[in-house]
């Protein structure tokens, strides 16, 4: 039985890497988990691709998952698959 009070809305946000009016790539920027119980807070999981111009960025290779866009709570891709980024279960 589904308890709709615990339901969540998951939204994916993409970035397009526009340069000189041309999209260079479209890649996942972050996922937003929003509770549908009326609480205003959401949890975001950011997909970081490394330093601008670096190898990971140029290859669109995931560098880490994090709980902030600046890399706070970052987990490398080899550890992030074990649980939600920033979770103490790793």
C-alpha positions as CSV (number, residue, x, y, z in Angstrom):
1,X,0.0,0.0,0.0
2,X,1.3,3.4,-1.0
3,X,1.4,6.1,1.7
4,X,1.0,9.3,-0.3
5,X,2.1,11.4,2.7
6,X,5.6,10.0,2.1
7,X,5.5,10.5,-1.7
8,X,8.3,12.4,-3.4
9,X,8.7,14.2,-6.7
10,X,12.1,13.7,-8.4
11,X,13.2,16.3,-10.9
12,X,16.2,16.1,-13.1
13,X,17.9,19.3,-14.2
14,X,20.3,19.4,-17.2
15,X,22.9,21.9,-18.3
16,X,23.7,22.5,-22.0
17,X,27.2,23.9,-22.1
18,X,26.4,26.7,-24.5
19,X,29.4,28.4,-26.1
20,X,29.1,30.9,-29.0
21,X,25.3,30.1,-29.2
22,X,26.0,26.4,-29.8
23,X,25.2,23.7,-27.3
24,X,28.4,21.7,-26.7
25,X,26.7,19.0,-24.6
26,X,23.6,18.2,-22.6
27,X,24.4,16.5,-19.3
28,X,22.7,15.9,-16.0
29,X,23.4,18.8,-13.5
30,X,21.5,17.6,-10.5
31,X,18.5,15.6,-9.2
32,X,16.1,17.3,-6.8
33,X,14.1,15.2,-4.4
34,X,11.0,17.1,-3.2
35,X,8.6,15.8,-0.6
36,X,5.0,16.2,-1.4
37,X,3.9,16.6,2.2
38,X,4.0,20.4,2.0
39,X,7.5,20.8,3.5
40,X,9.5,23.5,1.7
41,X,12.8,21.7,1.7
42,X,14.3,19.6,-1.1
43,X,17.4,17.5,-1.3
44,X,19.6,18.0,-4.3
45,X,22.2,15.5,-5.5
46,X,24.7,17.3,-7.8
47,X,26.6,15.6,-10.6
48,X,30.0,17.2,-10.8
49,X,32.3,16.8,-13.8
50,X,35.6,18.2,-12.5
51,X,37.4,21.5,-13.1
52,X,36.3,23.5,-16.2
53,X,38.5,22.4,-19.1
54,X,39.9,19.4,-17.2
55,X,39.8,15.9,-18.6
56,X,36.6,14.8,-16.8
57,X,34.8,18.0,-17.9
58,X,35.9,17.7,-21.5
59,X,35.0,14.0,-21.7
60,X,31.7,14.6,-19.8
61,X,33.0,12.0,-17.3
62,X,31.4,12.1,-13.8
63,X,34.0,13.2,-11.2
64,X,31.8,13.0,-8.1
65,X,28.3,13.2,-6.7
66,X,27.7,15.8,-4.0
67,X,25.1,17.4,-1.8
68,X,26.1,20.9,-2.9
69,X,27.1,22.3,-6.3
70,X,30.5,23.3,-4.8
71,X,31.4,19.7,-4.0
72,X,30.5,19.6,-0.3
73,X,29.7,16.1,0.7
74,X,31.3,14.8,-2.4
75,X,31.7,11.1,-3.1
76,X,33.7,9.8,-6.0
77,X,31.8,7.7,-8.6
78,X,33.4,4.5,-7.3
79,X,31.8,5.1,-3.8
80,X,28.6,6.9,-4.8
81,X,27.0,3.8,-6.2
82,X,26.8,2.3,-2.6
83,X,24.3,4.9,-1.4
84,X,23.0,8.4,-1.7
85,X,25.9,11.0,-1.9
86,X,26.7,12.2,1.5
87,X,25.2,9.3,3.3
88,X,27.1,7.8,6.3
89,X,26.3,4.3,5.0
90,X,29.4,4.2,2.8
